[in-house]
Amino acid sequence: MQHVSPVREPLVTGGKSYHDVTQDVCRQVEAAPNVRWMAALSVALFFLGVFLYSVYRTLWYGIGEWGLNKTVGWAWDITNFVWWVGIGHAGTLISAVLLLFRQKWRSSINRAAEAMTIFAVICAAMFPVLHMGRPWLAYWVFPLQNTFGSLWVNFNSPLLWDVFAISTYFTVSLVFWYTGLVPDFATIRDRAKGPIAKVAYSLLSMGWTGSAKHWSRYETVSLILAGVSTPLVLSVHTIVSMDFATSVVPGWHTTIFPPYFVAGAIFSGFAMVLTLMLITRVVFKLEDYITMEHIALMNKIMMITGSIVGVAYITEFFIAWYSQVEFEQYAFINRATGPYWWAYWSMMTCNVITPQLVWIRKVRYSIPLTFVLSIIVNIGMWFERFVIIVTSLHRDYLPSSWVMFSPTIIDIGIYVGTMGLFFTLFLLFAKFFPVVNMAEVKTVLKYTVDNGPTYTGHDPHHDLIHKPTTHGVPANAPVNYNKHD
């Protein structure tokens, strides 16, 4: 029996009971795939095929299949790498940081956000490996004993720091995600009817019985993993930014990159979470679990981080002017007025101007507008990485070396193909794994008169009342309870 707040709306609507939560979440796992899921998977598999063909061309014919040249040695590959790593950031923030701050609204979205992190890091890892040209020698990036004499990794290189940061990030995120799945796997195991499903979910649940000892260890491990993951929210994209900040290339050599990249990563990550959650809540009929309050809160975080990114853009220009270094000044003037001006102003429009619409309440609580905004933000964040990388390289100190970069069909195929890989993995996850964390959602259920007594919080002996409700709002709520009025 819990007190229903007169200020905050419940995180789970529809008067759900514990049984309802189990039924609603397990339904998409136990039921046969529907037509919409099959159609989405078919599209994702098509783009995955495009990815595999583009990778084949890259491995067979070499990096010359890409649009790189002597001046622009990094382009779409590193742009896409940084973009995908950034998308994965929201999962870590939702699962770890919000857990430590006891933000209960994370319970409905953390499972899908953590899965998104893992799949995004897999997509990101493809690009550095392919850019090696000889990916079968990828193990050379690790400090392994070898018989090649003095062949050893350079610990002073931020590219090596990337290897450790991304591999640690992936490992901790994977363990965190799987740990949260274990109780829900056990629930599906106990409901399974087919022998294959019974065996599969029995193995995945690792003998979970739901005993007090198991729950105690589960809570302890979750807190430890959250503590380990929290520094990763800051460190991973900080180290990625050092790929650029530790160089002497005008436009890259700046100390603002670490916080700027971290804010941008959370910004793009929440945009992708919104995109996926808005689709998931409709396809799997989870509107009572992923509510308008969840959407509004994620919109607010996206607006704040977008504003931080906007301040970083302005600060970059100010520092370039304040430095009085003509090369640094030209790098930024070239971004805004040079041949890639369209990319720069697309970035500014998508990342700085558009998110400010979230200040308007109707936009914040509108599903169609939120969906469009989330896509616009991720387009803008891709342009941000492209502008930082390509416009800083294509015009260097020697005017005779100035060139333009144009992607080839293979460049485009690999990028679009990684989206196919990402959505293939996410659709398989959403079908065979519980997409909402049942165990955590059950801890935030609010008892209302729809499914139990409502406690008004005044007198513990006399205020346990049963009153009818209107549209799910407790009858004892104050007049201003409905936040949408």
N, C-alpha and C positions, 0 to 999 in steps of 0.2 A: 504494500500500500504506500503510494508516494504522493507527494504534494504536486499538483499541477500548477505551474507558474502562471501568474496572470500577465506576465510580460512576454515570455518566450513561448512560441508555439512548439508542440511536441516534435521531436526529431523523427518519429514514426507516426504516420497518420492512419486513419481508417479503423481505429479501435482494434488493433491487432493483438492476438494472444500469442503465446509462445508456439502453439501448434500452427497458427497461421503463418508465422515467420518461417518455420521449417517447411511447410507446404509450398509457400510462394517461392522460396529460394531453390528448393530441390526440384521443383516442377520442370525447369528447363534442363536439368541434368538427366532426369529420369525419362522425360518424354522423347519421342522421336524428333529428329531435326525438322523444323518447319520450312516452308518454302522460302521465306525471307532470309533465313540463315543460310540455306543452300545457295540462294542467288548471290548473297554477299560473299560467301566462300568461293564461289566460282569466279567472281570478279577478282578477288584477292589472289587466287591461284593463277589466274591469267597474268597478272602483274609479277607474280613470283616467277613465272616462266620467262618473262621479259628480263628479269634480274639474272636468272641463271644463264640465259643466252648472252647477255652483256658481259657477265663475268667470264664466260667461256672465251669470248672474243678478246677480252683483256688479257687473259692468261695465255692464249695461243699466239696472239699477235703482239702483245706487249703494251706498255703504257702509251705508246705512240697512237693508240686508238683513241686516247683522250685528247682534249683540246689544249693541253699544256704546251708551253714553248720555253725558250731560254730565259725570258724575263719573268713570266708568270709560271713559276714552278709548282705553286700551290694554287688550287682554284676550287673546283666543285668538290673534290674529294675531302679536303679539310673543312670546307664550308658545311658539307653534309655531316661530317664527323662531329663537329661542334654543335650543330643543330640537334642531332639525335641525342647526344649526351645531355644537352640542356633539357630536352623533353622529359628525360628520365628523372629530373630533379624533384618534380612535384611529388612523385611516389615516395621518395625518402622523407621529404618534409612532412607529408600527411601521416605516414606510418610511424615515424620516429619523433619528430619535434612536437607534433600535436599530441602524441601520446604522453610525452613527458609533461606537457602543459595541461593535461587532462581535458582536452577539448573533445567532448563526446560526439560532436557532429561528424567526426572523422569516421565513425564506425561503419557507415553505409558505403563509403567510397574508398576506404583504404585498400581493400583487396584488389580492386581493379586498378588502382593507382600503382600499387606495388608490382602487379603483373606488367603494367605499361612500362615501368622502370626497367625491368629485366629485358623485355623485348626491344626497347629502345637502345639499351646498351649493346645488345647483340647486333642490331643494325649498325650502330656507331663503330663497333669493332671491325666491321667488314672493310671500312675505307682505309685505315692505316695498313692493314694486311695486304689489300690489293695494291696499294701504292708502293709497296716494297718491290713489286715486279717479280719477285721470286718468293711467293708466300710459303713455299715448302721449307724455307729457311727462317720462318717467323720466330722460331725458338731462339734465334740468336739475340733477340732483344732481352732475354733473361740472363742474369749473371750465372751461367752454368759452367761447370768445369768442362774443359775441352782439350783437344790434342792439337789445336791450331797455333800453338806457340803463344804469342802475346795478344791474341784476339780476346778482347774483353769489352764490356759495355762501358760507356762514358757516364759516370754517375753525376757529372756536372751538367748533363744535358736535360732540359725539361721534357724532351721526348721520352726519355727513360722514366722520368717522374710520372709521365702519363701512363706508362705501362703499369706501374705499381698502383696508381690512383684508380684507374679504371678496373683493373682486376680485383682490387680490394672492394671497390664499390659494388661490382657485380656479385662477388661472393657473399658479402654481408646482406645485400638486398635479397639474394636468392634464399639464404637461410631464414631471414626474417619473414619473407613471404610464405615459405613452406611451413614454418612453425605455426603461423596463424591458420594455415589450412588444416592442420592435423585434427582438431576437434570436429570440424565440419566434415572431413573425410569419414570420421567414425560415425557421424549421423547418417551419411549416405550409405555407408557399409551396413548399418543396422536395418536400413530400409530396402536394400538391394534385393531384387528377386532373381535375376539371372546369375548363373554360376560364374561367368566371366567378370561381371561387375562386382560380385561378392568378393572374389579373390583379389581383383585389382584394388578396390578401395580398402580391403583388409591390409594389403601390403602398404598402401599409402598412409593409412592411419597409424601404422607402427604400434599396434597393440593398445591404443588409447581406450580407456574404460570410463573416463569421466570421474574418477575417484578424487577425493580431496587432495591427495598427494600429487596426482597428475595436474590438477588445476593450479596448485601452489607452484609447481615447477614451471608450468606454462607461463604464469604471471611473472615469475622471477626471470626466466629466459627472455621474455618479451621486453622487460625493463632493461636488462643488460644489453640486448641487441639495439634497443632504442638509444641507449647511451653511447654505444659504439658507432651507430649510424649517424648521430647528430653532427659530429665533426665532419663527416663526409659531405653533408649538405654544403658546407663552406669550402672544404679542401679540394674536392674533385674539380669543380669548375675554376677554382683559383689556380690550380696546377695547369689546367687546360689553357687558361689565359696567359700563363707564363711561357707557353710556346711562342707567343708573340711579344709579350712585355719584356722578356730578357734579351730580345734582339736589339739592333740599332737601326732598324728600318723606320723612317719617319712615318708616323701614323700608328705604329705599334709600340714604340718605346715610351710607354707611359705607365705610371704607377696606379692609375685609376682602374686599370683593367680587372684586377681580382674582384673587388666588390661589384663592379659594373657587370661582369660576366655572371656572377652568382645571382644578382637580381634579375638579369635577363633570362637565366636558366629557369628560375622559379616562375617567372612571367610566362614563358613559353610552355613550361610543364603544366601549369594550371590551365592554360588555354587548351592543351591537348586532353587533359582530364575532363574538362567541360565538354569538349567535342564527343568523347567516347561515352561519358555518362548520360548525355542527352539522348544519344542513340540507344544505349543499353536500357534506360528506364522505359522507353517506348517498346522496344522489341521484346523485352522479357516482362513487360507489365509490372515494373517496379516503382511506379509513381508514388506509392505510399512509403517507400524507403529512401528514395532519392528525391527529396521534396524541394519545393521552391526555396525553402530556407537554406538548404545545402547549396543550391545554385547561386543564391544571392551572396552567401558568404564567400564562395570561390570567386565570384565576380569582384568582391571587395579586395581580396588578396591580389587578383590580377590587376586591378586599378592601382593599388599602392605600388606594386613592383613595376608597373608600367610607368608610373610617375618618377620612380627612382631612375629608371633607364633614361627617361627624358632629361632629367637633371644631369645624368652622366654625359649625354650627347652635348648639352650646352657647355658643360665643364671642359670637355675635350677641346672645343673651339676656343674657350677662354684661355686655357693653358697654352695652346698653340700660339695665340696672340701674345700672351704674357711672357712666353719664353724668348721671344724675339729671334727665334731660329727660323730663317727663311725657308728652309727645307720642310720643317714641321708645318709652318703656315701654309706652304703651297700644297702639302698633302691634303689638308682639310678643305682648302679652297677648291682643289681639284675634285674632291668628293662631291661637293655641292654644285659646282658649275662646270665640271669637266665632262668628258664623253659618257660617263656613267651617272650623270645627274639624275636620270630617271630611277635608278636603283636607290640612290640616297633619299630622294623625296618620297619614294614608295615606302621606304623604311620609316621615315619621319611620320608620314600620314598614318600608317598601320600601327606603329608602336607608341606614338606620343599623342596624336590628336584623337584617334578613334577610341582608345580606352577611356578617355575622359567622359564619354557618353554614359559610362556606368554610374556617374554621379546622379544621373536621373533615375529615380526610383522605378518608373515604368520600364525602363531599359533593363534594370537590374533584375526585375522579376518577370521579364519576357523571355520565353523559351526560344522563339524564332530569332529574336535579336541577339540573344546570348550565343546561340549556335553560330550565327554569321560572324559575330565579334571574335569568337574563339578561333575561327578559321582565318580571319583577317590578321589576328595577332601572330599566328604561326607563320603566315606568309611574310609578315613584316620582320619577324625574327630571323627567318631564312635570309632575307635581303640584308639584314644587319651584318650577319657573318660574311656574306658575299662582299658587301661594301668594305668591311674592315680588311679582308684578305686581298681581293683583286685590285681595288683602287689604290692600295698602298704599294702594290708591286708593279703595276703595269706601266708606271712612269717613274723611273729611278733617276739617279744622278746624271745619267748619260742620255741626252735626248735621242741619240741615234738608236738607242735600245728600246725606245717607247713602242709598245705594241698594244693591241686590243686582244682580250681573251673572248673566244666564242666556244661554247660547249659543243661537242659532237653528239651524234645520236647515241653513242655508247655512254657518254657522260649522263645524258638524260635517262637512258635506259636503266643504268645502275641506281640512280636516285629514285626514280619512280618505282623501280623493282624492289627497293628496300621498303617502300610503303606496302607493297604486296606481301613481303615477308612479315612485316609488322602486323598487318591486319589478319593474315593467315594464322599467325600464332595467337593473336588476341581472340579471334573467333573460335578457335579450337579450345582455348582456355575457357571462354564464356559458355561453351556447350558442355564440356566434360568436368569442369570444376565449378563450385559454387561462387558466383560472381559477387555476392554480398556476404560479408562475414556474419554468419548466423549467430555465433556465440556472443559477439560483441553487440550486435543489434539488440539481442534479448536483454542486455543489461541496461539499455536506455529506453525500454518500453515505459510509457506513462499510463497509469491506470486512470481511465476516465469513466464516465457513466456509460460509455458505449460498451466497455468490457469489464467493468468493475466499479468499486466505490471511488468517489472523488473526495479527497480530504482538503478542506478549505484552509486549514492551518491556524484556526483561532482557538477552538476548544477541542481537545482530543477526545472528550466524552460525548459532545453533543453535535459536532459538525461532520460526522460521518453520514453523508446524506446521499440519497438517490433522487436525482432530478432529471427530467428529460432534457435533451440537447437539441440545438438547431445547427445542422450542418457540421456536426462533430465538435462544436465549441461547448465547453462545459457550461451548464446553466448557471453555476455560481460564479462565472467569470465576470469581471467588471465590464462596463459598457464599452470601454476602449480596447477590449481584448483583441478584436480583429485588426491586425496590423495593416491590412490591405485597404482599410477605409481611409 
